[in-house]
């Protein structure tokens, strides 16, 4: 891995390079995506079936588009029982963590006759997009579905592309059943997002769409925002490790590669104050890459978006970390908890030598659907909050309104909204 000394120029160059990975930089695909969405909006099921045949190489119709209970039973017969056991253990951890995020309605009243409050309501329906083929991740099914279930969403719809045999990855199906998905449809890509957003004869529209996907899925979600809500426009995966001389270079190298293997656009960065650690990590990375099964993908990721940044001080290192605002941040320093207090921007923060990033991907409980491409500066991980909405509650008696009604009339009159003012005034004629 290249070792770069931190200065203003190198920092700006790296940030510019990383931003090129954002889905917003791929607008040349937008025309194709919009054409697909328009087809789905006008032709509905017919368009879904046509695109499934074209892109996934399998026939689809009203009888086969929805996954049946029999297909789910067949998936259970196929899945490794030990994997099923792990899925169930992970579900317990994920549910326990997200239960603590639940919000409740509240009301405050005064003797003068005012009642103010907030009514929390679960969304009626949610669509979960799950990639198919080689990128089938049952862990993402759990992370998207369980918070929705905890929030109280009644209809949880999953869409995922079928294989050429017309079947869905069995691990994905079993995870969906265990997590509480209510409907599963065999459709992927931008056409699946269109179906969830607009509705078709076979797939009823939803209120919100969540879940990761390729550039077509990301741009489709961006395009349908407003017809439905979405979680985020996710970019490629990324990890940043903040370390000092106390870190284990072998551990750090392994953790960097855990994200570099996702795809060629993934980013893996070490920020350290130790030149010796930087050099050791670089050597360990080289040795690991030779042995790992996805070495071609890893090498391209490292060549394009992999860095070891050498900072003069920990304060300078932390400044860089906050500027990059990585999806995953590991802190491997002498006192990681103290270092963590100075971090403003990160999707998920892993503290200490034994809190490696895959722990969060699969098992610990916090959500692994995280803000990418610097959006951790203003976005949060997927949570129960994403599956609820809030309504303000306002109730005033005449006795409570009377002392302040002239203030409201004054405000409305100054804004030249005389009907607003009149709405209050008529109550005290």
Secondary structure, 3 states (H helix, E strand, C coil): CCEEECCHHHHHHHHHHHHCCCHHHCHHHHHHHHHHHHHHHHHCHHHHHHHHHHHHCCCCCCCCCECCHHHHHHHHHHCCHHHHHHHHHHHHHHHHHHHCCCCCCEEEECCCCEEEEEEEEECCEEEEEECCHHHCCHHHHHHHHHHHHHHCCCEEEEEECCCCCCCCCHHHHHHHHHHCCCEEEECCHHHHHHHHHHCCCCCCCCCEEECCCCHHHHHHHHHHECCEEECCCCCCCEEEEEECCCCCHHHHHHHHHHHHCCCCCCEEEEEECCHHHHHHHHHHHHHHHHHCCCHHHHHHHHHHHEEEEECCCHHHHHHHHHHHCCCEEEEECCCHHHHHCCCCCCCEEEECCCCCHHHHHHCCCCCCCCCCCCHHHCCCCCCHHHHEEEEEEEEECHHHHHCCHHHHHHHHHHCCCHHHHHHHHHHHC
